[in-house]
Amino acid sequence: MLSTIEQTNLHIMPTYGRNDVVIVNGYGATCYDADGKKYIDFGSGIGTTSLGYCNDAWAEAVCEQVHKVQHTSNLFYHQPQAMLAEKLCAMTGYQKLFFGNSGAEANECAIKIARKYSFDRYGKGRHTIITLVNSFHGRTITTLSATGQDVFHNYFFPFTEGFKFAKANDIADLHDKLDDTVCGIMIEYVQGEGGVMALNPEFVAEIRKICDEKDILMIADEVQTGVGRTGKLLAGEHYQCKADITTLAKGIGGGLPIGVCLANQKCADVLGIGAHGSTFGGNPVVCAGAVKVLETLEQPGMLDGILEKSKFLRGQIAALDEVQEVSGLGMMIGIALKTKKASDVLKECLANGLLVLTAKDRVRLLPPLTISEEELKAGAEILCHVLK
């Protein structure tokens, strides 16, 4: 009989650089492999299991909904979708939203809104979207086209036209990329796959100013930064900035697939019947779980607690001689090293019972937002041991 790893390698396309660990169960920020080895998880499924493994309230909501209705098409209505939409709009201040299944889908929706908004008002030719060098917006052909990293611009030609790339935090270069064809500017407040690098407040403020002056839509890709990851519900709050469109995914589902494209009053009704759609978008089971994620973040002191945990973890890491820089915001942490390779640190952490991630040449940490003090300290101890 084949092992799980052998079965996977035999039948699944080799598109992931997997580690030889078979995770079988977990609770909170702790999980176990097929051999019973224990791990503290500082990656949370690349920021997806925001409440950790098998959070009680989340699991109960999901299971309860599974026993009612697991799916119905968007040609009908259902309560979990309506409840989630109402709560998201109330908590974020946006007017309307579209549900998809991933961050890439949410970003595709944002791109379509920006282009149609401009077409409706100015006609053809105003379709260019400026994104940033080092950005990452998804793996569909169009969101790869919007991604500002040359490493992704290969093999799958021809790519979707209509994108320009400005250097992050370079206001002069941003203005150089502006012309009469631009309909949107799309950013990540913290470039996750690009090395966990936060944008400067002055740069973000300039983008907001340009968009207001030229009737260009500002799009914030908060697929990784949103839903409490940075200690605020939306990372834009750190910048006192509100984009016209914000996209969410990852953590909002608590581990189930969801994408959300939020739109303000200016562009809330751009997409009408037939202009966009998704078979599984806003699935009842996923929505029931997402409501519990938001209810958890609404609890008194929850967001402040995330910032406190982040402060502790960042302090532990920054004190190490091997660490050159600690980047990111909140519980989205990048670690630049002086002598070690991030890939080697990942392997050493794995051997010592800690799951971490990498982003370019940095170690990347995205612990569950609900991680306990005990788990946080245990994970930090392993990481510090490896980095020493």
N, C-alpha and C positions, 0 to 999 in steps of 0.2 A: 504493500500500500504506500502510495506517495505521501510525502510530508506536505504540509500547507505551503511551504516555500517552493517545493518541487512542483506542486499543482499550479501554483501561481505562475512560475516561470515558464511552464509548459504551455499554458493556455492564454495568458494575458500579455498583450503587447508590452514590450520593455521600455515604456516611456518614463519610468520613474527610477531614480537611483535609490533603491530601497536598502534599508539596513536589515540584517538578518535577525530580526526580532518579530515574533508572532504574538501580538497583544490579544489576550483572551478576555480580560475583564478589568474593571476599575471602578473606583469611587472617589469623588473629589479630585484632587490632583495626583492621586496615586493609582498606578495600574500594575498589572502582572502579566508576564509572558507565559508561553506554553510550558516552560520549565518551572514555573512558580517564582521566578525572579521578580523582585519588586523594583519599580521605577517611580521617581518623582517626575512629573511631566511639566516642564517649563516651555512646552511648545503648543499645547492644547489644540492639536490638529491644525497647525498653522493658524492659530487664533480663532478657531471655530467652536470648540467646546468651551464656550465662555463661562459656563457655570460648572465646569469640570465634568468628570464622568458621572453619568447616571444620577444627577441631582434629583432629589426625591420629588419636589413639586413639579419639576419639568417632566420627569418620567411618568408621573401619575396623570398629568394633563394629556400627554401624548397617548398613553395607553387608553385612557377614557375615551378620547376622540376616535381612536382606531376601532373601538367597539360600537361606535355610532355610525359614522360615515367616513370612510377612508379617502374618498375622492368623489368630486362631482365637477362637471365641466363649468367653465366660466360663462356658459349660457344660462346658468342659474345662480342663485345667491346662497350663501351659507354663513352662519353666525361667526365662526372663528375668524374668517377673513374680514368681516365687517368690524369685529372687535379689535383686531390687530391694526387695521387701517385707522380707526378712530384714535386708538392709543398712540400710534406713531405720529399722527398729525398733531395731536394735542401736546405730546412731549417735545416735538421738534419745531413746531410752529409752521410747518409746511401745509399747503392747502389740499393737495391730492397726491396720489402715488400710483405706481404700477408694480405688480408683483411678478417676479420671474423666479429663476431657480439657482442663480449664481451671480457672482460679481461681474463676470464678463457680460451676462445678459442684462444686468442693471446698467452697465456702461454703454452697451449697444442702444438701450432705450434712451439714455441721456443724449447720445450722439444724434439719434433720430429726432428727438425733440428740438435740439439746437438747430438742426438743419431745416426742419419744417417750420419752426418759429420764424426763421429768417426768410425762408421761401414765401411764407404767407404774407410777409410785410414788404419784402424787397425784391421778390422774384428770383430767377435763376442767377447763379454765379456767386452768391454769397454763402459759401458752404464750407470754407476752411476752418478747421479746429486746431488751435495751438495747444500742444501738450509740452511736457518738459523732458529734457534730456535726463536719462536715468529713470524715467517713469516706468510703471508697469500697470496695464489696464485690462489684461485678459489674454486668452489664447485662441479666440476665434480669429478669422482672417482680419476683420475690421479692428478688433481691439488690439491685435498684434500690430496692425498698421499704426494705431494710436500710441503704441508703446515706444518710448524714446531710448531704446537700447539696440544697438546694431546686431548684437548676438541673436536677437529674435527675428531679424529681418533677413531671413535666408530660406531657401528650399521651396517656399510656398507661393512663389510669384505667379501672377501679378498681385501685389497687395492693393488694398483699397486706397484710392487717391484722396487728397483733401486734408492732409495733416502736415503741420510744421512743428519743429521742435525748438523750443527756446531753452537756454541754459538756466537752470534753477538758480534763483537769487540774483540774477543778472538783469536788472531793469532795462539797461540799454539794449541788450540783446532781445528782450521781449518786445520793445518798441520797434526794433529792426524787423521783426517778423510780422508786424501788423500791416495790413493793407485792406482794401475795400472788399476782399473776398472772405474775411474772417467773420464767423458767426458765433464762435465759442472759444473759451479758454478753459482747459481741463487740467486740474492739478490733484496731487495727493499732498495733504498738509505734512505728512511724513512719508517719504518714499521708502516703502517697506522692502520690496525686492531689490530696490536700488541701493541698499546699504543702511536702511533705518536712519535716514537723514531728514531732519525737520527743516521746513522752509523758514526763512526770515520773516518776521512780522511786516517789515517795510515792503517786502516783495509781494506778499499777499495783499496788503492794503493797496498797492499800485494796481494789481490785477482787478480788484473790486472797483477801483476808480475808473479804469479804462472801460470795463464792462458797462458801468453806469453811463459814461459819457457817449459811448458808441453804440448803445443798444445791442451789446454782445452778451450772450449768456455765460455766466460763470458756473462751471461744473466742478464739484468737489467729489472726487473718488474717495469715499470713506469706507471702502470695502474692508480694509484692515484696521483703520483708525477709529471707526465708529462704534457705537453701542458700548460706551464706557471704557474702551481699551486704554485711552489716554488719561482717564480720571475725570473726563467730562462725557456727557452723553454723545456729543459730536466734537471732534477735534477742532472744528472751526471756532468753537467757543473760546479756546485758548487765544485765538487771534481776533476776537470780537468781530468775526466776519461770518456772514451768512451767504452762501452761494445760492444762485437761482435754482440749481439742481444739485441734490446730494444723492449719491448712490451708497447703498449698504448691502452687505451679505455676511459671510463668515459667522461672526459671533451672534448675530440676531437670531439665528436658527437654533443655537445651542447644540448643534451637531447634525441637524437635518438641513437639506439643501433649500436655500431661499436667496432671492435677490430682490432688492427694493430700489426703485427710482422715485425719489421725492421731488416734487416740483412746487415752486411758489406760485402766487396768484398770477404772476406775469405769464407763466407758460403752462399752467395747470390743465388747460383745456386744448392744448395744441393737438394732441392725438385723439381723434374721434373714432367712431365705430369702424373697424376694419383696418385702421392705421397701424395697429400693433396687436400682438397676442402671445399667449403662452399656454400650452395644454396643461401643464402641471403648476403654473404660477399661482400662488395663493392657495395651495393645497390645504385642506382642513386640518390634517394632522400636523403639518409643519407650522401652520398659523397658531394652533393651540399651544405648541411648544414655545413659539416666539413671544406670545403674550406673557408667558411665565418668565421669560428672560427679562422683558421690560418691567414686569412687576417686581422682580428681584432688584433691578437697578433703581427702582423708585423707593426702595426701603430707606428709612432715615440713616444717614451716615455711610451708605454703600459707596458712593462715588468718592467721598473723602477718604474712606478706608482703602480704596484702590490707590489713591495718591500716597497714602502712608506706607502701604506695602511697597510701592514703587520707590519711595524715598529710602526705605531700609535696604532694598535689594541693590539699588544704585550705589548707595554708600559702601556696602560690602565689596562691590566690584571695583569701584573707583580707587579704593585704598590699596589695591594690589599693584606691585611693581611692574608686572607683565602687561597691565592695561594702559593703553595709550589714550583712549578716549571712550566715554560712555555717551551714546547718542540716543535720539528718539524722544518720545514723550510718554510719561506715565508708565504703564506696564507694557510698553512697546519699546524694547531696549536693544540697542546695538552695541557691540563691544569690539573696538579696534585693538589689536594686539601688537606688541613690539617684536616678538621673536617667533611665537607659535603660529601655526596655520589653523584657521577656523575649522577646517575639515578634520584635522587631527584632534582638536579639542572636542569636537562632536563625538568622535569615536572613543576618546578617553572617558568622557562623561557617560556615554552609553555603558561602557564596561563597569563604571562605578555606580550605575543605577540612576542616572539622570538623563532625561530626554531634552535636548536643545536643538536649535535650528541654526542655519547659516544664511547670510545674505551677502553676496559678493565675497569680500575678504573678511567679513565680520561674523562673530557669533551673534545670533539673534535669539532673544527671549520673548515669549508671549505666554506667560503663565495664565492659568484660569483666573478670572477676576475674583472668584470666591475661594481661592487657595487659602488654607488655614495657616495660622502663624507657625504651627509646628512643621507643616509641609514646606513652607517658605524657607524657614531656617535650615531644614534638612537639605533642601535643594541647594541653597546658597553655600552651605558647608561643603558639599560635593564639588560645586563649581569652583569655589576658592581653592580647594585642594588640588584640583586639576590645573588651574591657572598658576598655582605656585610652583 
